Amino acid sequence: MRTGSEPATARSALRMRFWLSVWGLVWTVFGTTAFALAGRPGWAAACGVLWLVVTVDLIMITRHIRQGPHYQPGRDIPPYRPPEDHSPGPPPKRRPPFRHRHP
C-alpha cells in the first residue's frame, strides 16, 4: 500500500546493489582491458569512465552497509511509520496532462 512518503522512507536493497556493482566492476575492467588491447582507445576510455563510476558507487554502498541498520535494516527492524498528515482540506488537484496543439 502506498502512503505517499516512499521517497523519504524508502529503503534500498544494498546487498543486491553491492553484488550488481561487483558484476559491473568485473565487466568494466574486462571491457577496458579488451578494448585497450584491441586498439580501440575511445571505447577503452568509455569503459574506464564507467569503471570509475562503478568503483565510486561500490565505495558508497559499502559505506552505507557498514553504517548499520539505519541504512541497511535487517528483518528485526520494522518499517518506518508514514508521516502523519493533519491537513484538514481535500487533496490538491492534479493538473491535466500537457497536450501539444498543432497550428
N, C-alpha and C positions, 0 to 999 in steps of 0.2 A: 504494500500500500504506500502510495506517495504521500508525503506530508508537506512538500514544498521546501523543506530545509535540507535537501540532499546535498547541494553544493557545499554547505557549511559543515555538514556532519558526515560526509561521505568517507568511507574507509577504502584503502587501496590494498589489493592483494599483492603485498610486497614480495612474498616468496616467489610468486609466479612471475612478477616483473623482474626479479633477480635472475631467474633461470632464462627468461626470454632475453635479457640483456647479455647473459653469458653466451647464449646462442648467437646473438648479433655480434658480439665481440669476436667469436671464432670466425664467423663469415667475413667480417670486415678485415681481420688480419689476413685471412686467406685471399680475399679479393685484392687487397693492397699488394701483397706479395706476388700473386699471379699476374696482375696487370703490370707490375713493375718489371717482372721477368719477361713478359711478352712484349715489352717496349711500348706500352700504352700509358704515357705519363699523365694524361688527363684523367683517365679512369682510375689510375692509381691514386692520384690526388683526391678524387671524389671519395674513393673508399677510405683514404686516410682521414678526411674530414669526418666521415661517418664513424670511423674508429674513435676519433676524439670525442664525438658526441656520445657514443655508447659508453665510453670509459667514464665520462663525467656523470652520466645517468647511473651507471653501476656504483660509482662512489656515493652518490646521493641516496640511492636505495639502501646500500649497506649502512650508511649513517642513520637512516630512519629505522632500519631494523634494530640497530644497536641501541637506539634511544628507548626502546622498551614498549610497553603496552599502549602508551599514548598514541604511537604511530602504527604499531603492529599488535592489535589486540588479539588475545587468544580466545579460546572457547569460553573461558570463565569470565570474560569481560562482557557485560551486557551492552547492547547498542545504546547510542546516545538518545536521550529523550528529545523529541522535537520541540522547538521553541514554542512557547505559549503565546498565542496572538490574542490580544484583548481589544482589537479594533471593533467597534460596535457597528460599523457600516457594512454595506454589501461589498463583495469583492470588486476590485477595479475592472472596468470594461476593457475588453481586448479590442485592439484596432483591427479593422478588416485587412485582409491581405492586399498588398500592392498589386494593382493591375495596370499594365502598360497600355497606354492608349495610342493607337495608330492615327496619324493625321488624315 
